[in-house]
Structures are given as C-alpha cells and as structure tokens.
Amino acid sequence: MTTDHRVRRIRVPTVERNRRGTRWLHGGIYVGTLLLLATGGWLWLGREGDPTLLAVITGLPDIELHKIIGLVLTAIGLVGTGYWLRRIGAFVRETFRWDRGDLHWRARWPVAVLTGRFRRHEGDFDPGQRLANLVLVGGLLILVLTGLGLIMVRGGPVFVVLHWVHLLITFPVTAMIIGHVLIASGVLPGYRGAWRSMHLGGRLPRAVARRLWPAWLDRQDRDHGGAVSRRVGGR
C-alpha cells in the first residue's frame, strides 16, 4: 500500500491592486528615472570625459544620452497622462487628502515599519505614500521642465537659474526614490509582500492589503462583493 505524500497547495486569497497598463507605465517611468539620475549624476561628478558603459554601448556621449533619456521620460509622462486621464482627479485628490489621525499614523510609522502594526488610514494611499507622491511626481515634473528648458536655452542668466533648480531638485527626488525602492522591495518587515502590488500581475495577498490599505480593501469588498475591482492608478 502506498501513501500519497503530495501536499495540496494552499490558495491564498488575493486582490489586484494595479492593472497591467499601470504596472507597465510605472516600470517605464522607474527605469527612465534611474537612467536619468545615473547619467546626470555621472555628469555632476565631472566624469563627462569618461564614458559610462551605456555611452560605450550606444556610441553616444553621456550628455546626449541624458538629454535623450529626458525626452523619452517626457514622452512616457505624456502617455501616462493620456492613460490616467480619467484618474488624474482622483489621484490628485487622494494625494492631497488629509484625515484625522494622519499625524498619529506618521508618528507611529517608524515602529510600524518594523512591526507591521500600522494605524488605520482612510485613503487609497497611506500618509507616507501621499508625501512620496508630492515629492516624486512634483519633483520629476520640475526636472523634466527645467531639463527641456536647458535644452532650448543656450546660455545666460535663465540657463543658470534652470541649471541650479534642476540640480537642487535632483537631491530630494533621489532620496525619495531610494526610500521608495527600499519600502517597495518588501525588505522591511512592515512592507513585506507590498512589492507584489506592482509586480507578478499586480496581485497581493488580501492580508497584506488589509495591513497596508485597509480602507481601500473595504471599498473593494463593499462595491464589488470582494471581487477584484477599482485599482489605484488603473481604469
């Protein structure tokens, strides 16, 4: 007599946080921004005469690559604006949202990052994400606009002002990107599993969604009976 030792695979209930289009858009902006920061940082360090690997592969100077990547990122942003056209209002509203308890959420955040015991918030984004949205979206918009200005302006005081604004905004945007990558990677205990919301089909365990975005999950259940429903950034 033989014994069946096969273990049945346990199906973990999941929910879709972001649709495919949103994930691809996020990925395009993410890669473009990293390349832009890498080439820009290389130039800022005064290494223009020492080509990066990307410059060697493409046969283009790093300063030209920086310009081209900036233009590509601008194009991706325009595509994203068209894709998110019906969601821009909701995105802005959620980003500037302020509820009672948000200050307490932020005060407890350093501990919650390690324990996973976040205070409840009522938005589609948590209070930390709202701040990140302001810095990243606003900062990238300024970087793109000042970068385009630097391409069009040949010199003079306007060029100097654009250059300094472009440079100064780079630092908070870079710091926020590093923090975003750290949190979204799921390395920190409190955000374990969060990376799935933008990867592997955009689905994450309901337990993770309940921990990070409880009010958002409640609305999914209430509006659609627990089925996959409205996605943040989707349409």
Secondary structure, DSSP 4 states (H G I P E B T S, - for coil): -----PPPPPPPPEEE-S-HHHHHHHHHHHHHHHHHHHHHHHHHTT-TTS--HHHHHHT--HHHHHHHHHHHHHHHHHHHHHHTTTTHHHHHHHHT---TTHHHHHHHHHHHHHH--PPP--SSS-HHHHHHHHHHHHHHHHHHHHHHHHHH--SSHHHHHHHHHHHHHHHHHHHHHHHHHHHHTT-SGGGTTGGGGGSGGGEEEHHHHHHH-HHHHHHHHHHHTTSS---TT--
